Amino acid sequence: MGANAILKLRSVGFSAEQVGALAELIDSQSAIKPDLEATEHRLELKIEGVKTQIAGSQATLIRWFVLTAIASVTIGAAVAGFIFKHIP
């Protein structure tokens, strides 16, 4: 807690003990730069993991799309061959 904040609290009637307790509470709850950097690093790792999962899902989706297209063409050709063979 900054000096200006302490002086302001004292001027509105807070005791030195109250100001000290409040400053201690704020200091214990405040994130400091290393905390934020560690959190940022963990988030970056999680984001990279999600990107990897998305890339894997895209590859699987493309594979299924291609296989479905090939199967559709094959079935269509078989049906057309059957129709042309059995229709006079």
N, C-alpha and C positions, 0 to 999 in steps of 0.2 A: 504494500500500500504506500502510495506516495506521500511526501511531506504535506502537500497541499490538502490532500484528502484527510489526513490526520488532524491538521489544524482546523479544517472545516467541521469535522466531527466534534472536536473539543469545544469549538465555539458554539455549537448548538446543544451542548450539555452532556455529551458522552464523557464518561470517566476514562482515565488512562487505562484502567483494566479492561473496560469495554472496547476501547479502541484497539488495544493489544490483542484481545481475543478475536475481534473481527478481522484484524490484519492477518493473524495466524490462520484463521479459517479460509480467508481469501487466498493466501499464499499456498495452502495445502490443496486447494481445489483448482488452482490456475494451472493450465498447461504451459509448459515451457518449451522452448525451441526443440530440444532433443526429443521430447515427448511427441511433438507434432511431426518431426522428421521420421521417427519410428513408425508412427501411424501411417504416414505417407508411404513409407517403404512397404508396409504390410498391404496397403491398398493396391499399390502397384503390382505386387506379387499376385494378389487375387485377380486383378484385372487381366494380367497376362495369362493366368489359368483359364479365365473365362474366354479370352480370345482364342486360346488353343482348343478349347471345347467347341467353340463356334466353328473354327476352321475344320475340325474333324466332322462336325455335323454337316457342314456344307459339302464335304467330300462324299460322305455317305449319301446325302440327298441327291447329288449329281449322279452317283453310281446307280442308285435306284431309278432315277429318271431315265437314264440311258438304257438300263435293262428293261424297263417297262416299255419304252419306245420300241426296242428290238422285238420284244415279245408281241407287242401289238401288230407290228408289221408282219411278223411270222404268222400269227393267227389270221390276220387279214389275207395274206397270200394263200394260206391253206384253205380258208373258206372260199376264196375266189377260185382256186383250183378245183375244189369240190363242186362248186356251182357250175363252172364251165364244163367239167367232166360229165356231170349228170343232167344237164339241161340240153335238150336237142337243139 
